[in-house]
Amino acid sequence: TRGDAATSQLVLYHYPELKEEKGIVLMTAEMDPTFLNVAEAQCIANQVQLFYATDRKETYGLVETFNFKPNEFKYMSVIAELEQSGLGAELKCAQNQNKT
């Protein structure tokens, strides 16, 4: 309800310095425990990786639509992409790991 004045509940930091040499990007986060627990923050981070760190144009296209053409964004497109791309299985697996 506070728009731009709202405080962040989860901030992800990415460190790409090792991407060229090692093929990895390190990530850390700051979270507000008032709004999220660790498992929820991990789930959100996993979803960010699934949608932003993809080679599938269809998947990243959903991110672009959400960010730049919100009136055209359809939530059901996300569900369809998760089912079609196989990302849904990865996400479900990651969520199950967080429960154990």
MMTF fields as JSON, N, C-alpha, C and O atoms, coordinates in Angstrom:
{
  "mmtfVersion": "1.0.0",
  "mmtfProducer": "UNKNOWN",
  "numBonds": 399,
  "numAtoms": 400,
  "numGroups": 100,
  "numChains": 1,
  "numModels": 1,
  "chainsPerModel": [1],
  "groupsPerChain": [100],
  "chainIdList": ["A"],
  "bondAtomList": [4, 2, 8, 6, 12, 10, 16, 14, 20, 18, 24, 22, 28, 26, 32, 30, 36, 34, 40, 38, 44, 42, 48, 46, 52, 50, 56, 54, 60, 58, 64, 62, 68, 66, 72, 70, 76, 74, 80, 78, 84, 82, 88, 86, 92, 90, 96, 94, 100, 98, 104, 102, 108, 106, 112, 110, 116, 114, 120, 118, 124, 122, 128, 126, 132, 130, 136, 134, 140, 138, 144, 142, 148, 146, 152, 150, 156, 154, 160, 158, 164, 162, 168, 166, 172, 170, 176, 174, 180, 178, 184, 182, 188, 186, 192, 190, 196, 194, 200, 198, 204, 202, 208, 206, 212, 210, 216, 214, 220, 218, 224, 222, 228, 226, 232, 230, 236, 234, 240, 238, 244, 242, 248, 246, 252, 250, 256, 254, 260, 258, 264, 262, 268, 266, 272, 270, 276, 274, 280, 278, 284, 282, 288, 286, 292, 290, 296, 294, 300, 298, 304, 302, 308, 306, 312, 310, 316, 314, 320, 318, 324, 322, 328, 326, 332, 330, 336, 334, 340, 338, 344, 342, 348, 346, 352, 350, 356, 354, 360, 358, 364, 362, 368, 366, 372, 370, 376, 374, 380, 378, 384, 382, 388, 386, 392, 390, 396, 394],
  "bondOrderList": [1, 1, 1, 1, 1, 1, 1, 1, 1, 1, 1, 1, 1, 1, 1, 1, 1, 1, 1, 1, 1, 1, 1, 1, 1, 1, 1, 1, 1, 1, 1, 1, 1, 1, 1, 1, 1, 1, 1, 1, 1, 1, 1, 1, 1, 1, 1, 1, 1, 1, 1, 1, 1, 1, 1, 1, 1, 1, 1, 1, 1, 1, 1, 1, 1, 1, 1, 1, 1, 1, 1, 1, 1, 1, 1, 1, 1, 1, 1, 1, 1, 1, 1, 1, 1, 1, 1, 1, 1, 1, 1, 1, 1, 1, 1, 1, 1, 1, 1],
  "groupList": [{"groupName": "THR", "atomNameList": ["N", "CA", "C", "O"], "elementList": ["N", "C", "C", "O"], "formalChargeList": [0, 0, 0, 0], "bondAtomList": [1, 0, 2, 1, 3, 2], "bondOrderList": [1, 1, 2], "singleLetterCode": "T", "chemCompType": "L-PEPTIDE LINKING"}, {"groupName": "ARG", "atomNameList": ["N", "CA", "C", "O"], "elementList": ["N", "C", "C", "O"], "formalChargeList": [0, 0, 0, 0], "bondAtomList": [1, 0, 2, 1, 3, 2], "bondOrderList": [1, 1, 2], "singleLetterCode": "R", "chemCompType": "L-PEPTIDE LINKING"}, {"groupName": "GLY", "atomNameList": ["N", "CA", "C", "O"], "elementList": ["N", "C", "C", "O"], "formalChargeList": [0, 0, 0, 0], "bondAtomList": [1, 0, 2, 1, 3, 2], "bondOrderList": [1, 1, 2], "singleLetterCode": "G", "chemCompType": "PEPTIDE LINKING"}, {"groupName": "ASP", "atomNameList": ["N", "CA", "C", "O"], "elementList": ["N", "C", "C", "O"], "formalChargeList": [0, 0, 0, 0], "bondAtomList": [1, 0, 2, 1, 3, 2], "bondOrderList": [1, 1, 2], "singleLetterCode": "D", "chemCompType": "L-PEPTIDE LINKING"}, {"groupName": "ALA", "atomNameList": ["N", "CA", "C", "O"], "elementList": ["N", "C", "C", "O"], "formalChargeList": [0, 0, 0, 0], "bondAtomList": [1, 0, 2, 1, 3, 2], "bondOrderList": [1, 1, 2], "singleLetterCode": "A", "chemCompType": "L-PEPTIDE LINKING"}, {"groupName": "SER", "atomNameList": ["N", "CA", "C", "O"], "elementList": ["N", "C", "C", "O"], "formalChargeList": [0, 0, 0, 0], "bondAtomList": [1, 0, 2, 1, 3, 2], "bondOrderList": [1, 1, 2], "singleLetterCode": "S", "chemCompType": "L-PEPTIDE LINKING"}, {"groupName": "GLN", "atomNameList": ["N", "CA", "C", "O"], "elementList": ["N", "C", "C", "O"], "formalChargeList": [0, 0, 0, 0], "bondAtomList": [1, 0, 2, 1, 3, 2], "bondOrderList": [1, 1, 2], "singleLetterCode": "Q", "chemCompType": "L-PEPTIDE LINKING"}, {"groupName": "LEU", "atomNameList": ["N", "CA", "C", "O"], "elementList": ["N", "C", "C", "O"], "formalChargeList": [0, 0, 0, 0], "bondAtomList": [1, 0, 2, 1, 3, 2], "bondOrderList": [1, 1, 2], "singleLetterCode": "L", "chemCompType": "L-PEPTIDE LINKING"}, {"groupName": "VAL", "atomNameList": ["N", "CA", "C", "O"], "elementList": ["N", "C", "C", "O"], "formalChargeList": [0, 0, 0, 0], "bondAtomList": [1, 0, 2, 1, 3, 2], "bondOrderList": [1, 1, 2], "singleLetterCode": "V", "chemCompType": "L-PEPTIDE LINKING"}, {"groupName": "TYR", "atomNameList": ["N", "CA", "C", "O"], "elementList": ["N", "C", "C", "O"], "formalChargeList": [0, 0, 0, 0], "bondAtomList": [1, 0, 2, 1, 3, 2], "bondOrderList": [1, 1, 2], "singleLetterCode": "Y", "chemCompType": "L-PEPTIDE LINKING"}, {"groupName": "HIS", "atomNameList": ["N", "CA", "C", "O"], "elementList": ["N", "C", "C", "O"], "formalChargeList": [0, 0, 0, 0], "bondAtomList": [1, 0, 2, 1, 3, 2], "bondOrderList": [1, 1, 2], "singleLetterCode": "H", "chemCompType": "L-PEPTIDE LINKING"}, {"groupName": "PRO", "atomNameList": ["N", "CA", "C", "O"], "elementList": ["N", "C", "C", "O"], "formalChargeList": [0, 0, 0, 0], "bondAtomList": [1, 0, 2, 1, 3, 2], "bondOrderList": [1, 1, 2], "singleLetterCode": "P", "chemCompType": "L-PEPTIDE LINKING"}, {"groupName": "GLU", "atomNameList": ["N", "CA", "C", "O"], "elementList": ["N", "C", "C", "O"], "formalChargeList": [0, 0, 0, 0], "bondAtomList": [1, 0, 2, 1, 3, 2], "bondOrderList": [1, 1, 2], "singleLetterCode": "E", "chemCompType": "L-PEPTIDE LINKING"}, {"groupName": "LYS", "atomNameList": ["N", "CA", "C", "O"], "elementList": ["N", "C", "C", "O"], "formalChargeList": [0, 0, 0, 0], "bondAtomList": [1, 0, 2, 1, 3, 2], "bondOrderList": [1, 1, 2], "singleLetterCode": "K", "chemCompType": "L-PEPTIDE LINKING"}, {"groupName": "ILE", "atomNameList": ["N", "CA", "C", "O"], "elementList": ["N", "C", "C", "O"], "formalChargeList": [0, 0, 0, 0], "bondAtomList": [1, 0, 2, 1, 3, 2], "bondOrderList": [1, 1, 2], "singleLetterCode": "I", "chemCompType": "L-PEPTIDE LINKING"}, {"groupName": "MET", "atomNameList": ["N", "CA", "C", "O"], "elementList": ["N", "C", "C", "O"], "formalChargeList": [0, 0, 0, 0], "bondAtomList": [1, 0, 2, 1, 3, 2], "bondOrderList": [1, 1, 2], "singleLetterCode": "M", "chemCompType": "L-PEPTIDE LINKING"}, {"groupName": "PHE", "atomNameList": ["N", "CA", "C", "O"], "elementList": ["N", "C", "C", "O"], "formalChargeList": [0, 0, 0, 0], "bondAtomList": [1, 0, 2, 1, 3, 2], "bondOrderList": [1, 1, 2], "singleLetterCode": "F", "chemCompType": "L-PEPTIDE LINKING"}, {"groupName": "ASN", "atomNameList": ["N", "CA", "C", "O"], "elementList": ["N", "C", "C", "O"], "formalChargeList": [0, 0, 0, 0], "bondAtomList": [1, 0, 2, 1, 3, 2], "bondOrderList": [1, 1, 2], "singleLetterCode": "N", "chemCompType": "L-PEPTIDE LINKING"}, {"groupName": "CYS", "atomNameList": ["N", "CA", "C", "O"], "elementList": ["N", "C", "C", "O"], "formalChargeList": [0, 0, 0, 0], "bondAtomList": [1, 0, 2, 1, 3, 2], "bondOrderList": [1, 1, 2], "singleLetterCode": "C", "chemCompType": "L-PEPTIDE LINKING"}],
  "groupTypeList": [0, 1, 2, 3, 4, 4, 0, 5, 6, 7, 8, 7, 9, 10, 9, 11, 12, 7, 13, 12, 12, 13, 2, 14, 8, 7, 15, 0, 4, 12, 15, 3, 11, 0, 16, 7, 17, 8, 4, 12, 4, 6, 18, 14, 4, 17, 6, 8, 6, 7, 16, 9, 4, 0, 3, 1, 13, 12, 0, 9, 2, 7, 8, 12, 0, 16, 17, 16, 13, 11, 17, 12, 16, 13, 9, 15, 5, 8, 14, 4, 12, 7, 12, 6, 5, 2, 7, 2, 4, 12, 7, 13, 18, 4, 6, 17, 6, 17, 13, 0],
  "groupIdList": [1, 2, 3, 4, 5, 6, 7, 8, 9, 10, 11, 12, 13, 14, 15, 16, 17, 18, 19, 20, 21, 22, 23, 24, 25, 26, 27, 28, 29, 30, 31, 32, 33, 34, 35, 36, 37, 38, 39, 40, 41, 42, 43, 44, 45, 46, 47, 48, 49, 50, 51, 52, 53, 54, 55, 56, 57, 58, 59, 60, 61, 62, 63, 64, 65, 66, 67, 68, 69, 70, 71, 72, 73, 74, 75, 76, 77, 78, 79, 80, 81, 82, 83, 84, 85, 86, 87, 88, 89, 90, 91, 92, 93, 94, 95, 96, 97, 98, 99, 100],
  "secStructList": [7, 7, 4, 4, 4, 7, 7, 7, 1, 3, 3, 3, 3, 3, 3, 4, 4, 4, 2, 2, 2, 2, 1, 7, 7, 3, 3, 3, 3, 3, 3, 7, 6, 6, 6, 7, 7, 2, 2, 2, 2, 2, 2, 2, 2, 2, 2, 2, 2, 2, 2, 2, 1, 7, 7, 7, 2, 2, 2, 2, 2, 2, 2, 2, 2, 2, 2, 2, 7, 4, 4, 4, 7, 7, 2, 2, 2, 2, 2, 2, 2, 2, 2, 2, 2, 1, 2, 2, 2, 2, 2, 2, 2, 2, 2, 2, 2, 2, 2, 7],
  "xCoordList": [0.811, 0.0, 0.853, 0.345, 2.135, 2.997, 3.763, 4.536, 3.566, 4.207, 5.71, 6.35, 6.279, 7.735, 8.355, 9.55, 7.567, 8.096, 8.15, 8.664, 7.622, 7.605, 9.02, 9.862, 9.268, 10.58, 10.66, 9.64, 11.86, 12.066, 11.914, 12.369, 11.267, 11.113, 12.187, 12.55, 12.701, 13.769, 14.635, 14.125, 15.931, 16.882, 17.893, 18.53, 18.039, 19.01, 20.198, 20.033, 21.385, 22.626, 23.328, 23.491, 23.738, 24.447, 25.87, 26.105, 26.81, 28.225, 28.745, 29.111, 28.779, 29.128, 30.63, 31.016, 31.47, 32.907, 33.479, 34.471, 32.889, 33.396, 32.705, 32.994, 31.801, 31.03, 31.917, 31.763, 32.823, 33.706, 34.626, 34.719, 35.302, 36.321, 35.738, 36.206, 34.721, 34.19, 32.791, 32.332, 32.111, 30.765, 29.703, 28.651, 29.977, 28.999, 28.805, 29.682, 27.66, 27.37, 26.952, 26.008, 27.648, 27.317, 26.155, 26.016, 25.332, 24.18, 24.032, 24.259, 23.65, 23.306, 22.051, 21.622, 21.469, 20.213, 20.102, 20.747, 19.274, 18.835, 17.32, 16.662, 16.774, 15.325, 14.793, 15.497, 13.557, 12.885, 12.085, 11.064, 12.517, 11.834, 10.422, 9.687, 10.05, 8.684, 7.699, 6.547, 8.175, 7.295, 7.578, 6.67, 8.829, 9.232, 10.025, 10.736, 9.891, 10.809, 11.865, 11.758, 12.861, 13.978, 13.501, 13.954, 12.602, 12.114, 11.392, 11.551, 10.598, 9.903, 10.892, 10.732, 11.902, 12.923, 13.681, 13.972, 14.002, 14.683, 13.803, 14.293, 12.522, 11.585, 11.537, 11.566, 11.466, 11.448, 12.753, 12.734, 13.877, 15.176, 15.244, 15.766, 14.726, 14.703, 13.866, 14.251, 12.733, 11.873, 12.527, 12.403, 13.221, 13.948, 14.964, 15.079, 15.7, 16.681, 16.02, 16.534, 14.892, 14.211, 13.771, 13.836, 13.328, 12.809, 13.845, 13.751, 14.823, 15.811, 17.059, 17.689, 17.433, 18.657, 18.296, 18.663, 17.577, 17.127, 17.571, 17.732, 17.763, 18.061, 16.792, 16.824, 15.679, 14.405, 13.815, 13.499, 13.671, 13.089, 11.658, 11.232, 10.918, 9.526, 9.428, 8.554, 10.323, 10.306, 10.687, 9.986, 11.795, 12.22, 11.243, 11.115, 10.564, 9.552, 8.451, 7.905, 8.125, 7.126, 7.618, 6.837, 8.907, 9.502, 9.398, 9.017, 9.741, 9.686, 8.26, 8.03, 7.307, 5.91, 5.478, 4.857, 5.797, 5.423, 5.999, 5.306, 7.269, 7.945, 7.586, 7.47, 7.404, 7.258, 5.867, 5.531, 5.053, 3.696, 2.736, 2.095, 2.633, 1.837, 0.381, -0.244, -0.173, -1.565, -1.747, -2.853, -0.668, -0.728, -0.351, -0.498, 0.134, 0.598, -0.573, -1.577, -0.426, -1.444, -0.796, 0.14, -1.291, -0.737, -0.79, 0.121, -1.835, -1.964, -0.844, -0.517, -0.258, 0.886, 2.084, 2.851, 2.243, 3.331, 3.124, 4.059, 1.911, 1.612, 1.832, 2.425, 1.355, 1.542, 3.021, 3.442, 3.809, 5.247, 5.948, 6.835, 5.561, 6.15, 5.872, 6.754, 4.641, 4.283, 4.988, 5.507, 5.011, 5.574, 7.096, 7.664, 7.75, 9.216, 9.862, 11.049, 9.092, 9.656, 10.176, 10.634, 10.114, 10.571, 9.707, 10.183, 8.464, 7.565, 8.065, 7.963, 8.614, 9.149, 10.342, 10.488, 11.21, 12.368, 11.921, 12.468, 10.919, 10.414, 9.8, 10.037, 9.01, 8.384, 9.444, 9.321, 10.482, 11.582, 12.26, 12.539, 12.522, 13.184, 12.307, 12.814, 10.991, 10.1, 10.063, 10.014, 10.087, 10.091, 11.379, 11.355, 12.505, 13.787, 13.74, 14.305, 13.066, 12.998, 12.163, 12.332, 11.265, 10.409, 11.136, 10.72, 12.224, 12.925, 14.015, 14.704],
  "yCoordList": [-1.204, 0.0, 1.266, 2.358, 1.124, 2.314, 2.541, 3.494, 1.693, 1.88, 1.952, 1.077, 2.988, 3.142, 3.319, 3.077, 3.735, 3.946, 2.655, 2.649, 1.557, 0.281, -0.248, -0.125, -0.832, -1.421, -2.796, -3.454, -3.218, -4.512, -5.626, -5.517, -6.694, -7.86, -8.89, -9.682, -8.874, -9.781, -9.089, -8.592, -9.055, -8.477, -9.559, -10.127, -9.843, -10.833, -10.108, -9.184, -10.524, -9.956, -11.03, -12.162, -10.666, -11.608, -11.112, -9.922, -12.05, -11.734, -12.517, -13.685, -11.873, -12.581, -12.679, -13.088, -12.322, -12.289, -13.646, -13.681, -14.743, -16.08, -16.702, -17.84, -15.957, -16.518, -16.946, -18.055, -16.103, -16.423, -17.598, -18.542, -17.536, -18.53, -19.862, -20.925, -19.807, -21.02, -21.412, -22.525, -20.493, -20.788, -20.73, -21.356, -19.97, -19.846, -18.373, -17.539, -18.086, -16.768, -17.0, -17.742, -16.374, -16.51, -15.579, -14.501, -16.01, -15.224, -15.263, -16.287, -14.131, -14.048, -13.196, -12.591, -13.143, -12.417, -11.773, -12.187, -10.758, -10.149, -10.273, -9.966, -10.718, -10.853, -10.229, -10.13, -9.817, -9.27, -10.404, -10.81, -10.925, -12.061, -11.737, -12.635, -10.476, -10.099, -10.616, -10.92, -10.713, -11.081, -12.459, -13.102, -12.928, -14.183, -15.037, -14.525, -16.351, -17.229, -17.702, -17.401, -18.419, -18.825, -19.694, -19.508, -20.634, -21.516, -20.728, -21.018, -19.731, -18.897, -18.074, -17.93, -17.537, -16.761, -17.643, -17.212, -18.869, -19.8, -20.136, -20.223, -20.324, -20.63, -19.473, -19.695, -18.255, -17.087, -16.998, -16.734, -17.217, -17.176, -18.247, -17.992, -19.441, -20.51, -20.107, -20.364, -19.482, -19.06, -17.963, -17.951, -17.045, -16.004, -16.652, -16.261, -17.636, -18.328, -19.042, -19.004, -19.689, -20.418, -19.498, -19.882, -18.297, -17.403, -16.456, -16.099, -16.044, -15.09, -15.756, -15.21, -16.913, -17.591, -18.735, -19.884, -18.415, -19.433, -19.083, -17.912, -20.103, -19.902, -19.961, -19.67, -20.338, -20.436, -19.051, -18.343, -18.673, -17.369, -17.249, -16.179, -18.362, -18.336, -18.019, -17.263, -18.595, -18.373, -16.936, -16.264, -16.459, -15.092, -14.071, -12.96, -14.447, -13.564, -13.23, -12.127, -14.176, -13.912, -12.846, -12.009, -12.876, -11.864, -10.489, -9.508, -10.435, -9.155, -8.616, -7.42, -9.5, -9.059, -8.536, -7.476, -9.266, -8.844, -7.463, -6.615, -7.241, -5.986, -4.821, -3.691, -5.075, -3.975, -3.834, -2.775, -4.894, -4.838, -5.511, -6.505, -4.979, -5.656, -5.872, -6.817, -5.025, -5.197, -6.441, -6.975, -6.909, -8.097, -9.377, -10.476, -9.236, -10.396, -11.265, -10.772, -12.569, -13.546, -14.577, -15.271, -14.672, -15.61, -17.043, -17.828, -17.388, -18.747, -19.074, -20.246, -18.068, -18.293, -18.817, -19.635, -18.353, -18.818, -20.297, -21.094, -20.652, -22.047, -22.938, -24.011, -22.491, -23.272, -23.441, -24.527, -22.391, -22.47, -23.402, -24.16, -23.353, -24.255, -25.709, -26.562, -25.987, -27.358, -27.794, -28.908, -26.931, -27.289, -27.39, -28.266, -26.515, -26.469, -27.489, -27.785, -28.025, -28.925, -28.191, -28.825, -26.868, -26.095, -26.367, -26.274, -26.697, -26.977, -28.121, -28.074, -29.163, -30.301, -29.876, -30.312, -29.011, -28.511, -27.693, -27.824, -26.848, -26.0, -26.847, -26.599, -27.847, -28.732, -29.473, -29.623, -29.933, -30.631, -29.692, -30.089, -28.467, -27.492, -27.19, -27.045, -27.095, -26.819, -27.993, -27.803, -29.205, -30.403, -30.481, -30.893, -30.091, -30.088, -29.098, -29.354, -27.959, -26.951, -27.421, -26.917, -28.378, -28.871, -29.877, -30.114, -30.477, -31.5, -30.906, -31.628],
  "zCoordList": [0.0, 0.0, 0.0, -0.254, 0.282, 0.333, -0.961, -1.056, -1.953, -3.251, -3.173, -2.588, -3.759, -3.807, -2.431, -2.259, -1.449, -0.106, 0.706, 1.825, 0.15, 0.876, 1.059, 0.169, 2.209, 2.46, 1.796, 1.589, 1.47, 0.831, 1.852, 2.991, 1.422, 2.274, 1.99, 2.859, 0.75, 0.358, -0.681, -1.685, -0.447, -1.395, -1.741, -0.854, -3.035, -3.493, -4.098, -4.895, -3.72, -4.255, -5.067, -4.613, -6.268, -7.144, -7.376, -7.584, -7.336, -7.512, -8.719, -8.591, -9.893, -11.128, -11.411, -12.506, -10.467, -10.713, -11.144, -11.872, -10.719, -11.052, -12.272, -12.64, -12.888, -13.996, -15.16, -15.672, -15.579, -16.714, -16.408, -17.192, -15.273, -14.925, -14.453, -14.861, -13.599, -12.967, -13.441, -13.18, -14.14, -14.606, -13.528, -13.652, -12.458, -11.378, -11.012, -11.234, -10.457, -9.903, -8.454, -8.185, -7.539, -6.122, -5.784, -6.363, -4.844, -4.46, -2.937, -2.293, -2.397, -0.981, -0.865, -1.847, 0.3, 0.448, 1.813, 2.777, 1.868, 3.119, 3.126, 2.133, 4.235, 4.311, 5.59, 6.595, 5.532, 6.701, 7.337, 6.782, 8.485, 9.1, 9.598, 10.011, 9.559, 9.908, 8.866, 9.177, 7.613, 6.504, 5.926, 5.398, 6.015, 5.386, 6.358, 7.222, 6.203, 6.914, 5.92, 4.732, 6.364, 5.513, 4.348, 3.219, 4.603, 3.536, 2.453, 1.267, 2.846, 1.854, 1.043, -0.17, 1.697, 0.989, 0.0, -1.116, 0.397, -0.511, -1.705, -2.831, -1.473, -2.558, -3.558, -4.768, -3.056, -3.939, -4.728, -5.93, -4.062, -4.75, -5.833, -6.919, -5.553, -6.554, -7.764, -8.905, -7.515, -8.615, -9.438, -10.663, -8.783, -9.52, -10.444, -11.605, -9.948, -10.776, -11.95, -13.068, -11.706, -12.771, -13.905, -15.073, -13.576, -14.605, -15.191, -16.365, -14.408, -14.905, -15.459, -16.365, -14.947, -15.396, -16.329, -16.087, -17.391, -18.329, -19.741, -20.085, -20.539, -21.952, -22.798, -23.993, -22.179, -22.911, -23.121, -22.165, -24.391, -24.713, -24.194, -23.759, -24.245, -23.798, -22.313, -21.888, -21.533, -20.085, -19.759, -19.003, -20.325, -20.023, -20.612, -20.097, -21.679, -22.258, -21.266, -21.287, -20.398, -19.36, -18.384, -17.93, -18.064, -17.179, -17.841, -17.203, -19.125, -19.836, -19.915, -19.729, -20.191, -20.238, -18.881, -18.795, -17.821, -16.472, -16.15, -15.588, -16.507, -16.164, -17.069, -16.596, -18.379, -19.33, -19.942, -20.471, -19.875, -20.417, -19.427, -19.769, -18.213, -17.189, -17.575, -17.094, -18.427, -18.845, -19.706, -19.796, -20.343, -21.19, -20.44, -20.975, -19.209, -18.446, -18.011, -17.496, -18.23, -17.824, -16.912, -17.311, -15.7, -14.724, -15.24, -14.976, -15.966, -16.49, -17.477, -17.665, -18.104, -18.996, -18.212, -18.718, -16.992, -16.137, -15.809, -15.889, -15.444, -15.119, -16.339, -16.23, -17.497, -18.724, -19.051, -19.449, -18.893, -19.178, -18.204, -18.597, -16.944, -15.959, -16.319, -16.216, -16.742, -17.116, -18.394, -18.464, -19.4, -20.701, -20.686, -21.337, -19.959, -19.98, -19.054, -19.187, -18.124, -17.133, -15.911, -14.96, -15.919, -14.763, -13.548, -12.416, -13.762, -12.647, -11.793, -10.567, -12.437, -11.69, -10.848, -9.706, -11.419, -10.67, -9.473, -8.378, -9.689, -8.616, -7.517, -6.335, -7.898, -6.914, -6.113, -4.897, -6.794, -6.121, -5.123, -3.992, -5.528, -4.65, -3.438, -2.326, -3.647, -2.529, -1.571, -0.356, -2.107, -1.248, -0.439, 0.721, -1.036, -0.312, 0.834, 1.897, 0.631, 1.681, 2.863, 3.972, 2.647, 3.718, 4.605, 5.739, 4.096, 4.882, 5.713, 6.434]
}
